Amino acid sequence: MREALRGLTTRGRSFLAAAIAAGISALILGERDLLRVAVLLAALPLLAAAYVGRSRYKLACTRSLEPGRAPVGSSARVILRLQNLSRLPTGTMLLEDRLPYALGSRPRVVLERLGAQQASSVAYTVRADVRGRYPIGPLVIRLTDPFGLCELTRSFPSVDRLTVIPQVTPLPRVRLAGEYAGSGESRARSIAVHGEDDAATREYRRGDDLRRVHWRSTARTGELMVRREEQPWESRATVVLDTRAHAHRGEGPTASFEWAVAAAASISAHLREAGYKVRLVTGTGDDIDGHESGGEGLILDALADVKTLSNSDLALLVEQVRRRSDGGLVIGLFGTLTTTEAHLLSQLRGNGATCIGFAIDSSTWISMTDGDRQESDREHAAASLALVRSGWRSVRVGHGDTLPALWPTVGRGSQGFAYRAAMAETVSGVNR
């Protein structure tokens, strides 16, 4: 009751002030009728406070999001369901859900009345143009009586989270080289290889049984190799996302890093649909198997949260990929590379992997002088050529390029074209 009295509105406090003034006047003048008026004026806000105070502890609220995972630029619907658990009807209620700035202004909805045991639902929409996880709530309800004499605020502690994922763009079907086994359409299949002469081998890993050492391969390669008597031939792909802050340019949703994140989401979804076992590795430490149950959602959730890091190291990213590398297809989305960093990526070519790199020329995301632009173009062309010489297929990405338009260039038979294109670009840059 004390809290309800603190919730008296200006009108309610005016009633109490009028009641006190009328009571004092009645005592001074000896007017009993005026005293009755004072009692009535005092009773109204007190009754209103008791009425509102009783109903505020008899409300239940649930919130649902449709959908709970929304792409960038799309809308999500938030549904609030309020139920009056008491036997008394409520007064007018003002609902306000707390939202982060990126989702827009706080929605306010008015409910005139909820009867005994009655429930009502209200809905509003939110839209986010920046990926991430956004808390929605807690819900704040302002309860008032029909006369507006008392107003109390109640906050429900529950908070839901809306995950805004990168936009997934459909990609054309092309025949890809480098799947561990299978066709470009990548129907997963498994073939067991038997026999000592045909044994498949891989590098020794800590914990492997020494009885599985394949001495013939060890002598040939100079490294300890172990036998895999059964080698499943499967379509596997690893999507690698470069998160180095200095390798990307631009700000907000149009930055080069956002292009890379959206491309990683689109490529992962496309390869999963084609039958690949997809793995996502990022410079922030994420290592997700997308072929497991709910794997696509895990990949999209990770890409919703991923950010650039100032201390991200390409060498650590390469080591993280190699830690579980089983061959197949490796698709990298890299920011600006130097020739040294391009040569470093050659380590991912092991175990029969075919590597395709989207080399983002992040300098095209910012304005530069003609001289600086020419120098930047020469450096990018040299890094692209080094990437191709390291055994990668290099696809140049500039500002304004779209992934569906670039995707056919990753198909089979384009390695020679990529090499000649990088060489021609380098030569033309040197002749300028």
Long-range contacts (C-beta under 8 A, 24 or more apart in sequence): 1-49, 1-50, 1-53, 3-53, 3-152, 4-49, 4-50, 4-52, 4-53, 4-150, 4-152, 5-46, 5-49, 7-49, 7-52, 7-53, 7-150, 7-151, 7-152, 7-153, 8-45, 8-49, 8-149, 8-150, 8-151, 9-144, 9-148, 9-149, 9-150, 9-151, 11-147, 11-148, 11-149, 12-45, 12-48, 12-49, 12-148, 12-149, 12-150, 13-45, 15-41, 15-42, 15-44, 15-45, 15-149, 16-41, 16-42, 16-45, 44-147, 44-149, 45-149, 45-150, 48-145, 48-147, 48-149, 48-150, 49-149, 49-150, 51-88, 51-91, 51-145, 51-150, 52-91, 52-143, 52-144, 52-145, 52-150, 52-151, 52-152, 53-150, 53-152, 54-86, 54-88, 55-84, 55-86, 55-88, 55-89, 55-90, 55-91, 55-143, 56-143, 56-152, 56-154, 58-84, 58-85, 58-86, 58-88, 59-83, 59-84, 59-85, 59-90, 59-141, 59-154, 60-85, 61-139, 61-141, 61-156, 61-158, 62-158, 63-97, 63-136, 63-137, 63-139, 63-158, 63-160, 64-160, 65-136, 65-160, 65-162, 68-160, 68-161, 68-162, 68-163, 69-163, 69-165, 69-297, 69-300, 69-301, 70-128, 70-162, 70-163, 70-164, 70-165, 71-164, 71-165, 71-166, 71-167, 71-168, 72-128, 72-129, 72-130, 72-131, 72-164, 72-165, 72-166, 72-167, 72-253, 72-262, 73-127, 73-129, 73-167, 74-127, 75-125, 75-126, 75-127, 76-125, 76-126, 76-127, 76-162, 77-123, 77-124, 77-125, 78-107, 78-123, 78-124, 78-125, 78-126, 78-136, 79-121, 79-122, 79-123, 80-109, 80-121, 80-122, 80-123, 80-139, 81-119, 81-120, 81-121, 82-111, 82-114, 82-119, 82-120, 82-121, 82-122, 82-141, 83-114, 83-117, 83-118, 83-119, 83-120, 84-114, 84-115, 84-116, 84-117, 84-118, 84-119, 85-117, 86-116, 87-116, 87-117, 88-116, 89-113, 89-114, 89-115, 89-116, 89-118, 90-114, 90-143, 91-143, 91-144, 91-145, 91-146, 92-144, 92-146, 93-141, 93-142, 93-143, 93-144, 94-141, 94-142, 94-144, 95-122, 95-139, 95-140, 95-141, 96-139, 96-140, 96-141, 96-142, 97-124, 97-136, 97-137, 97-139, 97-140, 98-136, 98-137, 98-138, 98-139, 98-140, 99-126, 99-134, 99-136, 100-134, 100-135, 102-128, 102-129, 102-130, 102-132, 102-134, 103-127, 103-128, 103-134, 103-136, 103-162, 126-162, 128-162, 128-164, 129-253, 130-164, 130-252, 130-253, 131-164, 131-165, 131-166, 131-258, 131-261, 131-303, 131-304, 132-163, 132-164, 132-304, 132-305, 133-161, 133-162, 133-163, 133-164, 133-304, 133-305, 134-161, 134-162, 134-163, 134-164, 135-159, 135-160, 135-161, 136-160, 136-161, 136-162, 163-300, 163-301, 163-304, 164-304, 165-265, 165-300, 165-301, 165-303, 165-304, 166-258, 166-261, 166-262, 166-264, 166-265, 166-266, 166-300, 166-303, 166-304, 167-262, 167-265, 167-266, 168-262, 168-265, 168-266, 168-269, 168-300, 169-262, 169-266, 169-402, 169-403, 169-404, 170-266, 170-270, 170-404, 171-266, 171-267, 171-270, 171-403, 171-404, 171-407, 172-404, 172-407, 172-408, 173-274, 174-407, 174-408, 174-410, 174-411, 174-412, 175-411, 175-412, 176-329, 176-354, 176-410, 176-411, 176-412, 177-329, 177-354, 177-411, 177-412, 177-415, 178-328, 178-329, 178-330, 178-353, 178-354, 178-355, 178-356, 179-235, 179-236, 179-237, 179-276, 179-328, 179-329, 179-354, 180-233, 180-234, 180-235, 180-236, 180-326, 180-327, 180-328, 180-329, 180-352, 181-233, 181-234, 181-235, 182-233, 182-234, 182-235, 182-275, 184-411, 184-412, 185-274, 185-275, 186-235, 186-271, 186-274, 186-275, 186-276, 187-235, 187-275, 188-234, 188-235, 188-275, 188-276, 188-277, 189-233, 189-234, 190-232, 190-233, 190-234, 191-231, 191-232, 191-233, 192-230, 192-231, 192-232, 193-229, 193-230, 193-231, 194-229, 194-230, 199-227, 199-228, 199-229, 200-227, 200-228, 200-231, 201-225, 201-226, 201-227, 201-228, 202-226, 202-228, 202-351, 203-350, 203-351, 234-277, 234-328, 235-274, 235-275, 235-276, 235-277, 235-328, 235-329, 236-276, 236-277, 236-279, 236-326, 236-327, 236-328, 236-329, 237-271, 237-276, 237-277, 237-278, 237-279, 237-328, 237-329, 237-330, 237-331, 238-278, 238-279, 238-280, 238-281, 238-321, 238-325, 238-328, 238-329, 238-330, 238-331, 238-353, 239-264, 239-267, 239-268, 239-271, 239-278, 239-279, 239-280, 239-281, 239-331, 239-333, 240-281, 240-282, 240-317, 240-321, 240-330, 240-331, 240-332, 240-333, 240-334, 240-348, 241-280, 241-281, 241-282, 241-283, 241-303, 241-306, 241-333, 242-283, 242-312, 242-314, 242-317, 242-332, 242-333, 242-334, 242-335, 243-282, 243-283, 243-284, 243-306, 243-307, 243-308, 243-309, 243-312, 243-317, 244-283, 244-308, 244-309, 244-312, 244-313, 244-314, 244-335, 245-308, 245-309, 245-310, 245-312, 246-310, 246-335, 246-336, 247-334, 247-335, 247-336, 247-337, 247-360, 247-362, 248-308, 248-335, 248-336, 248-360, 248-362, 248-365, 249-336, 249-362, 249-363, 249-365, 249-366, 250-362, 250-365, 250-366, 254-365, 255-365, 256-335, 256-360, 256-362, 256-365, 256-399, 257-308, 257-335, 259-360, 259-397, 260-333, 260-334, 260-335, 260-358, 260-360, 261-303, 261-306, 262-403, 263-333, 263-358, 263-403, 264-303, 264-333, 265-299, 265-300, 265-303, 266-403, 267-331, 267-333, 267-403, 268-296, 268-299, 269-296, 271-329, 272-296, 276-328, 276-329, 279-324, 281-317, 281-320, 281-321, 282-306, 282-317, 283-309, 283-312, 283-313, 283-314, 283-316, 283-317, 284-309, 284-312, 285-320, 287-320, 287-324, 314-341, 314-344, 314-345, 315-344, 318-344, 318-345, 318-347, 318-348, 321-348, 322-347, 322-348, 322-350, 325-350, 325-351, 325-353, 326-351, 327-351, 327-352, 327-353, 328-353, 328-354, 329-353, 329-354, 329-356, 330-354, 330-355, 330-356, 331-355, 331-356, 331-357, 331-358, 331-410, 332-356, 332-357, 332-358, 332-392, 333-357, 333-358, 333-360, 334-358, 334-359, 334-360, 335-360, 335-362, 336-360, 336-361, 336-362, 336-363, 336-380, 336-383, 337-380, 337-383, 337-386, 337-387, 338-379, 338-383, 339-382, 339-383, 339-386, 341-383, 342-383, 342-384, 342-386, 342-387, 342-390, 342-392, 343-386, 343-390, 345-387, 345-390, 345-392, 346-390, 346-391, 346-392, 349-390, 349-391, 349-392, 354-393, 355-391, 355-392, 355-393, 356-392, 356-393, 356-395, 356-410, 357-387, 357-392, 357-393, 357-394, 357-395, 358-395, 358-397, 358-406, 359-383, 359-384, 359-387, 359-394, 359-395, 359-396, 359-397, 360-397, 361-396, 361-397, 361-398, 361-399, 364-398, 364-399, 364-400, 365-399, 374-429, 374-432, 377-425, 377-429, 378-426, 378-429, 378-430, 378-432, 381-422, 381-425, 381-426, 381-428, 381-429, 382-426, 382-429, 384-422, 384-425, 384-426, 385-419, 385-422, 385-423, 385-425, 385-426, 387-422, 388-415, 388-418, 388-419, 388-422, 393-418, 394-418, 394-422, 396-425
